[in-house]
Structure formats: structure tokens, C-alpha cells
Amino acid sequence: MIKLNYIIETKGALMETIEVKICSGTTCFVMGSSFLNELYELIPQKYGEKVSVTQSLCLGQCSKQDTHSNAPYVKVADTIISEATVEKVLAEIEKRVNKNE
Ligand code: FES
């Protein structure tokens, strides 16, 4: 797995790239993480270098008591999104992008 971490300069200020990690562990896969695959194309198209998106090994959320049924999980910066959908992930990214601008 390749992890890219960019620092980009925007309007004279340094801005850290928002990292999105889509869990591809077994529980998340079984619970439908493949429906999130369109994010690998959507995110670069919409946000360019402001946001990076990578596949992740198990994010450790599924092993917590009573949380396995909330898969699939996606991590956006330091926020874990449960029962992740494309819409929920994009909404969290949008919130963070707007906060950085
Ligand atoms: S498989 Fe996704 S959090 Fe464990």
C-alpha cells in the first residue's frame, strides 16, 4: 500500500492534505465497502491535491464490541465514519475543506 502525504501551498498559507482511508478489511468488505469504490475517482476529480484517498487495512473499529454491524468504516482525517456511504464521506470532506479555506 502506498501512502502519499502532500503539503500544498494555497494562497500563501501551508495547508495539509486531508487523508481519506477506506477500510478494505474483511468485515467492511462483507458489509459493502465495495460500494465506496467510486470515491477513488470522485475525490481526485472534485478536490485534486487537497484530499488524498487510499485503501486501508482494518481500521480496528469492527473488533470493538457491538460495532461490527456499523461497517463499512471510512476515516476522514481523525474522524471515523460508520455505516459509510459515498454521501456521508463527501459531506465530511466538504466540511473539512470549507474549514481549511
Ligand atoms: S474491517 Fe473495517 S474496521 Fe475492521
Backbone and ligand atoms as CSV (ligand in chain L), in Angstrom:
chain,resi,resn,atom,element,x,y,z
A,1,MET,N,N,0.845,-1.175,0.000
A,1,MET,CA,C,0.000,0.000,0.000
A,1,MET,C,C,0.886,1.233,0.000
A,2,ILE,N,N,0.586,2.132,-0.872
A,2,ILE,CA,C,1.359,3.369,-0.965
A,2,ILE,C,C,0.611,4.462,-0.233
A,3,LYS,N,N,1.319,5.153,0.637
A,3,LYS,CA,C,0.708,6.262,1.363
A,3,LYS,C,C,1.353,7.543,0.881
A,4,LEU,N,N,0.535,8.433,0.403
A,4,LEU,CA,C,1.036,9.714,-0.055
A,4,LEU,C,C,0.566,10.791,0.898
A,5,ASN,N,N,1.451,11.676,1.234
A,5,ASN,CA,C,1.090,12.767,2.133
A,5,ASN,C,C,1.636,14.047,1.522
A,6,TYR,N,N,0.762,14.912,1.132
A,6,TYR,CA,C,1.150,16.134,0.459
A,6,TYR,C,C,0.999,17.340,1.378
A,7,ILE,N,N,1.878,18.248,1.210
A,7,ILE,CA,C,1.706,19.575,1.786
A,7,ILE,C,C,1.641,20.508,0.581
A,8,ILE,N,N,0.570,21.249,0.459
A,8,ILE,CA,C,0.435,22.142,-0.683
A,8,ILE,C,C,0.325,23.565,-0.201
A,9,GLU,N,N,0.710,24.449,-1.061
A,9,GLU,CA,C,0.655,25.856,-0.713
A,9,GLU,C,C,-0.559,26.476,-1.385
A,10,THR,N,N,-1.407,27.096,-0.622
A,10,THR,CA,C,-2.614,27.714,-1.138
A,10,THR,C,C,-2.716,29.126,-0.597
A,11,LYS,N,N,-2.816,30.063,-1.478
A,11,LYS,CA,C,-2.969,31.464,-1.094
A,11,LYS,C,C,-1.921,31.876,-0.062
A,12,GLY,N,N,-0.700,31.384,-0.248
A,12,GLY,CA,C,0.381,31.795,0.634
A,12,GLY,C,C,0.433,31.061,1.953
A,13,ALA,N,N,-0.541,30.217,2.253
A,13,ALA,CA,C,-0.556,29.508,3.531
A,13,ALA,C,C,-0.372,28.016,3.277
A,14,LEU,N,N,0.339,27.364,4.175
A,14,LEU,CA,C,0.505,25.926,4.042
A,14,LEU,C,C,-0.763,25.220,4.489
A,15,MET,N,N,-1.175,24.249,3.706
A,15,MET,CA,C,-2.384,23.519,4.046
A,15,MET,C,C,-2.097,22.029,3.918
A,16,GLU,N,N,-2.425,21.280,4.935
A,16,GLU,CA,C,-2.170,19.847,4.911
A,16,GLU,C,C,-3.286,19.139,4.153
A,17,THR,N,N,-2.891,18.135,3.414
A,17,THR,CA,C,-3.866,17.339,2.677
A,17,THR,C,C,-4.766,16.564,3.634
A,18,ILE,N,N,-6.048,16.525,3.344
A,18,ILE,CA,C,-6.996,15.738,4.132
A,18,ILE,C,C,-6.895,14.297,3.656
A,19,GLU,N,N,-6.621,13.389,4.586
A,19,GLU,CA,C,-6.471,11.979,4.229
A,19,GLU,C,C,-7.777,11.222,4.437
A,20,VAL,N,N,-8.171,10.500,3.401
A,20,VAL,CA,C,-9.347,9.629,3.484
A,20,VAL,C,C,-8.866,8.194,3.350
A,21,LYS,N,N,-9.244,7.348,4.310
A,21,LYS,CA,C,-8.853,5.942,4.279
A,21,LYS,C,C,-10.114,5.092,4.251
A,22,ILE,N,N,-10.265,4.343,3.178
A,22,ILE,CA,C,-11.427,3.467,3.023
A,22,ILE,C,C,-11.024,2.073,3.461
A,23,CYS,N,N,-11.701,1.571,4.471
A,23,CYS,CA,C,-11.343,0.257,5.015
A,23,CYS,C,C,-11.684,-0.842,4.016
A,24,SER,N,N,-10.712,-1.688,3.790
A,24,SER,CA,C,-10.931,-2.834,2.892
A,24,SER,C,C,-10.793,-4.155,3.651
A,25,GLY,N,N,-10.897,-4.076,4.969
A,25,GLY,CA,C,-10.828,-5.294,5.784
A,25,GLY,C,C,-12.036,-6.185,5.525
A,26,THR,N,N,-11.969,-7.384,6.023
A,26,THR,CA,C,-12.992,-8.385,5.718
A,26,THR,C,C,-14.392,-7.943,6.147
A,27,THR,N,N,-14.520,-7.449,7.370
A,27,THR,CA,C,-15.855,-7.061,7.852
A,27,THR,C,C,-16.428,-5.937,6.992
A,28,CYS,N,N,-15.617,-4.951,6.718
A,28,CYS,CA,C,-16.108,-3.820,5.906
A,28,CYS,C,C,-16.431,-4.270,4.489
A,29,PHE,N,N,-15.615,-5.184,3.957
A,29,PHE,CA,C,-15.896,-5.698,2.614
A,29,PHE,C,C,-17.240,-6.418,2.593
A,30,VAL,N,N,-17.440,-7.283,3.574
A,30,VAL,CA,C,-18.697,-8.048,3.644
A,30,VAL,C,C,-19.891,-7.105,3.829
A,31,MET,N,N,-19.662,-6.021,4.548
A,31,MET,CA,C,-20.748,-5.075,4.826
A,31,MET,C,C,-20.905,-4.016,3.728
A,32,GLY,N,N,-20.189,-4.161,2.615
A,32,GLY,CA,C,-20.491,-3.323,1.456
A,32,GLY,C,C,-19.502,-2.229,1.113
A,33,SER,N,N,-18.258,-2.344,1.556
A,33,SER,CA,C,-17.299,-1.274,1.258
A,33,SER,C,C,-17.033,-1.118,-0.240
A,34,SER,N,N,-17.327,-2.150,-1.017
A,34,SER,CA,C,-17.096,-2.022,-2.464
A,34,SER,C,C,-17.990,-0.961,-3.087
A,35,PHE,N,N,-19.100,-0.622,-2.412
A,35,PHE,CA,C,-19.955,0.454,-2.914
A,35,PHE,C,C,-19.274,1.821,-2.789
A,36,LEU,N,N,-18.170,1.860,-2.041
A,36,LEU,CA,C,-17.438,3.118,-1.857
A,36,LEU,C,C,-16.348,3.312,-2.905
A,37,ASN,N,N,-16.151,2.319,-3.775
A,37,ASN,CA,C,-15.053,2.384,-4.744
A,37,ASN,C,C,-15.107,3.605,-5.646
A,38,GLU,N,N,-16.291,4.140,-5.882
A,38,GLU,CA,C,-16.372,5.318,-6.747
A,38,GLU,C,C,-15.673,6.530,-6.134
A,39,LEU,N,N,-15.414,6.470,-4.829
A,39,LEU,CA,C,-14.699,7.572,-4.178
A,39,LEU,C,C,-13.266,7.707,-4.706
A,40,TYR,N,N,-12.667,6.594,-5.170
A,40,TYR,CA,C,-11.299,6.653,-5.696
A,40,TYR,C,C,-11.214,7.524,-6.951
A,41,GLU,N,N,-12.317,7.669,-7.673
A,41,GLU,CA,C,-12.348,8.559,-8.836
A,41,GLU,C,C,-12.932,9.924,-8.474
A,42,LEU,N,N,-13.992,9.916,-7.676
A,42,LEU,CA,C,-14.691,11.164,-7.355
A,42,LEU,C,C,-13.821,12.154,-6.588
A,43,ILE,N,N,-13.108,11.666,-5.585
A,43,ILE,CA,C,-12.355,12.565,-4.706
A,43,ILE,C,C,-11.256,13.311,-5.470
A,44,PRO,N,N,-10.401,12.626,-6.245
A,44,PRO,CA,C,-9.391,13.380,-7.005
A,44,PRO,C,C,-10.007,14.355,-8.006
A,45,GLN,N,N,-11.116,13.946,-8.648
A,45,GLN,CA,C,-11.776,14.836,-9.608
A,45,GLN,C,C,-12.284,16.098,-8.923
A,46,LYS,N,N,-12.867,15.933,-7.748
A,46,LYS,CA,C,-13.534,17.051,-7.068
A,46,LYS,C,C,-12.559,17.913,-6.256
A,47,TYR,N,N,-11.553,17.283,-5.646
A,47,TYR,CA,C,-10.712,18.029,-4.703
A,47,TYR,C,C,-9.237,18.115,-5.095
A,48,GLY,N,N,-8.825,17.407,-6.132
A,48,GLY,CA,C,-7.426,17.460,-6.553
A,48,GLY,C,C,-6.502,17.060,-5.414
A,49,GLU,N,N,-5.462,17.861,-5.194
A,49,GLU,CA,C,-4.455,17.522,-4.187
A,49,GLU,C,C,-4.858,17.935,-2.771
A,50,LYS,N,N,-6.011,18.536,-2.611
A,50,LYS,CA,C,-6.465,18.906,-1.263
A,50,LYS,C,C,-6.803,17.678,-0.435
A,51,VAL,N,N,-7.193,16.585,-1.115
A,51,VAL,CA,C,-7.641,15.380,-0.409
A,51,VAL,C,C,-6.985,14.157,-1.053
A,52,SER,N,N,-6.415,13.285,-0.227
A,52,SER,CA,C,-5.882,12.020,-0.740
A,52,SER,C,C,-6.818,10.897,-0.306
A,53,VAL,N,N,-6.926,9.889,-1.133
A,53,VAL,CA,C,-7.786,8.747,-0.780
A,53,VAL,C,C,-7.014,7.467,-1.007
A,54,THR,N,N,-7.003,6.618,0.009
A,54,THR,CA,C,-6.300,5.345,-0.073
A,54,THR,C,C,-7.151,4.247,0.534
A,55,GLN,N,N,-6.798,3.041,0.160
A,55,GLN,CA,C,-7.414,1.861,0.748
A,55,GLN,C,C,-6.671,1.580,2.052
A,56,SER,N,N,-7.366,1.068,3.039
A,56,SER,CA,C,-6.743,0.804,4.323
A,56,SER,C,C,-7.013,-0.623,4.764
A,57,LEU,N,N,-6.058,-1.172,5.487
A,57,LEU,CA,C,-6.330,-2.423,6.188
A,57,LEU,C,C,-7.341,-2.118,7.274
A,58,CYS,N,N,-7.801,-3.107,7.988
A,58,CYS,CA,C,-8.807,-2.931,9.039
A,58,CYS,C,C,-8.475,-1.724,9.916
A,59,LEU,N,N,-9.439,-0.833,10.060
A,59,LEU,CA,C,-9.254,0.372,10.869
A,59,LEU,C,C,-9.443,0.098,12.363
A,60,GLY,N,N,-9.745,-1.140,12.711
A,60,GLY,CA,C,-9.855,-1.528,14.113
A,60,GLY,C,C,-11.209,-1.257,14.741
A,61,GLN,N,N,-12.124,-0.736,13.973
A,61,GLN,CA,C,-13.445,-0.405,14.515
A,61,GLN,C,C,-14.339,-1.637,14.638
A,62,CYS,N,N,-14.152,-2.600,13.737
A,62,CYS,CA,C,-15.041,-3.750,13.701
A,62,CYS,C,C,-14.827,-4.695,14.877
A,63,SER,N,N,-13.680,-4.600,15.526
A,63,SER,CA,C,-13.410,-5.505,16.640
A,63,SER,C,C,-13.912,-4.954,17.969
A,64,LYS,N,N,-14.391,-3.719,17.950
A,64,LYS,CA,C,-14.952,-3.158,19.176
A,64,LYS,C,C,-16.332,-3.770,19.399
A,65,GLN,N,N,-16.682,-3.937,20.648
A,65,GLN,CA,C,-17.947,-4.592,20.985
A,65,GLN,C,C,-19.133,-3.872,20.339
A,66,ASP,N,N,-19.968,-4.649,19.684
A,66,ASP,CA,C,-21.215,-4.158,19.094
A,66,ASP,C,C,-21.034,-3.124,17.986
A,67,THR,N,N,-19.838,-3.027,17.405
A,67,THR,CA,C,-19.675,-2.051,16.330
A,67,THR,C,C,-19.521,-2.699,14.963
A,68,HIS,N,N,-19.384,-4.044,14.930
A,68,HIS,CA,C,-19.173,-4.696,13.642
A,68,HIS,C,C,-20.335,-4.449,12.694
A,69,SER,N,N,-21.531,-4.288,13.226
A,69,SER,CA,C,-22.685,-4.090,12.356
A,69,SER,C,C,-22.775,-2.671,11.814
A,70,ASN,N,N,-21.862,-1.793,12.252
A,70,ASN,CA,C,-21.853,-0.432,11.739
A,70,ASN,C,C,-20.866,-0.252,10.594
A,71,ALA,N,N,-20.264,-1.347,10.147
A,71,ALA,CA,C,-19.366,-1.298,8.994
A,71,ALA,C,C,-20.204,-1.036,7.736
A,72,PRO,N,N,-19.614,-0.514,6.689
A,72,PRO,CA,C,-18.204,-0.242,6.491
A,72,PRO,C,C,-17.765,1.078,7.138
A,73,TYR,N,N,-16.478,1.131,7.430
A,73,TYR,CA,C,-15.901,2.316,8.058
A,73,TYR,C,C,-14.969,3.039,7.096
A,74,VAL,N,N,-14.964,4.358,7.210
A,74,VAL,CA,C,-14.033,5.210,6.472
A,74,VAL,C,C,-13.489,6.228,7.460
A,75,LYS,N,N,-12.206,6.517,7.357
A,75,LYS,CA,C,-11.599,7.528,8.206
A,75,LYS,C,C,-11.308,8.760,7.353
A,76,VAL,N,N,-11.823,9.892,7.774
A,76,VAL,CA,C,-11.553,11.169,7.108
A,76,VAL,C,C,-10.788,12.018,8.113
A,77,ALA,N,N,-9.503,12.206,7.868
A,77,ALA,CA,C,-8.607,12.851,8.835
A,77,ALA,C,C,-8.716,12.085,10.144
A,78,ASP,N,N,-9.187,12.696,11.238
A,78,ASP,CA,C,-9.279,11.987,12.512
A,78,ASP,C,C,-10.704,11.543,12.842
A,79,THR,N,N,-11.588,11.614,11.886
A,79,THR,CA,C,-12.993,11.241,12.108
A,79,THR,C,C,-13.311,9.886,11.479
A,80,ILE,N,N,-13.869,9.000,12.292
A,80,ILE,CA,C,-14.309,7.694,11.781
A,80,ILE,C,C,-15.783,7.814,11.391
A,81,ILE,N,N,-16.078,7.424,10.171
A,81,ILE,CA,C,-17.466,7.413,9.700
A,81,ILE,C,C,-17.936,5.965,9.687
A,82,SER,N,N,-19.010,5.682,10.411
A,82,SER,CA,C,-19.579,4.334,10.420
A,82,SER,C,C,-20.732,4.281,9.422
A,83,GLU,N,N,-21.064,3.053,9.037
A,83,GLU,CA,C,-22.096,2.851,8.008
A,83,GLU,C,C,-21.849,3.815,6.852
A,84,ALA,N,N,-20.595,3.846,6.425
A,84,ALA,CA,C,-20.155,4.837,5.445
A,84,ALA,C,C,-20.870,4.678,4.110
A,85,THR,N,N,-21.235,5.809,3.568
A,85,THR,CA,C,-21.779,5.888,2.214
A,85,THR,C,C,-20.979,6.953,1.479
A,86,VAL,N,N,-21.095,6.963,0.172
A,86,VAL,CA,C,-20.411,7.991,-0.621
A,86,VAL,C,C,-20.850,9.369,-0.138
A,87,GLU,N,N,-22.133,9.535,0.100
A,87,GLU,CA,C,-22.667,10.842,0.508
A,87,GLU,C,C,-22.122,11.262,1.868
A,88,LYS,N,N,-22.063,10.344,2.825
A,88,LYS,CA,C,-21.556,10.689,4.153
A,88,LYS,C,C,-20.076,11.075,4.094
A,89,VAL,N,N,-19.300,10.358,3.299
A,89,VAL,CA,C,-17.869,10.657,3.192
A,89,VAL,C,C,-17.666,12.023,2.529
A,90,LEU,N,N,-18.384,12.271,1.445
A,90,LEU,CA,C,-18.238,13.559,0.755
A,90,LEU,C,C,-18.668,14.719,1.652
A,91,ALA,N,N,-19.698,14.508,2.467
A,91,ALA,CA,C,-20.159,15.570,3.372
A,91,ALA,C,C,-19.082,15.895,4.408
A,92,GLU,N,N,-18.405,14.883,4.939
A,92,GLU,CA,C,-17.340,15.121,5.925
A,92,GLU,C,C,-16.149,15.829,5.266
A,93,ILE,N,N,-15.806,15.412,4.060
A,93,ILE,CA,C,-14.706,16.073,3.346
A,93,ILE,C,C,-15.057,17.530,3.104
A,94,GLU,N,N,-16.266,17.778,2.649
A,94,GLU,CA,C,-16.699,19.148,2.332
A,94,GLU,C,C,-16.601,20.040,3.564
A,95,LYS,N,N,-17.028,19.492,4.702
A,95,LYS,CA,C,-16.965,20.244,5.960
A,95,LYS,C,C,-15.519,20.647,6.263
A,96,ARG,N,N,-14.590,19.709,6.076
A,96,ARG,CA,C,-13.188,19.977,6.397
A,96,ARG,C,C,-12.532,20.908,5.378
A,97,VAL,N,N,-12.864,20.733,4.114
A,97,VAL,CA,C,-12.294,21.606,3.070
A,97,VAL,C,C,-12.735,23.041,3.330
A,98,ASN,N,N,-14.012,23.213,3.646
A,98,ASN,CA,C,-14.529,24.555,3.903
A,98,ASN,C,C,-13.881,25.186,5.136
A,99,LYS,N,N,-13.575,24.344,6.133
A,99,LYS,CA,C,-12.923,24.839,7.359
A,99,LYS,C,C,-11.500,25.297,7.056
A,100,ASN,N,N,-10.826,24.609,6.118
A,100,ASN,CA,C,-9.440,24.943,5.771
A,100,ASN,C,C,-9.333,26.181,4.901
A,101,GLU,N,N,-10.428,26.561,4.228
A,101,GLU,CA,C,-10.357,27.698,3.297
A,101,GLU,C,C,-10.641,29.023,3.987
L,1,FES,S1,S,-12.619,-4.497,8.662
L,1,FES,FE1,FE,-13.090,-2.369,8.567
L,1,FES,S2,S,-12.789,-1.674,10.586
L,1,FES,FE2,FE,-12.204,-3.756,10.641
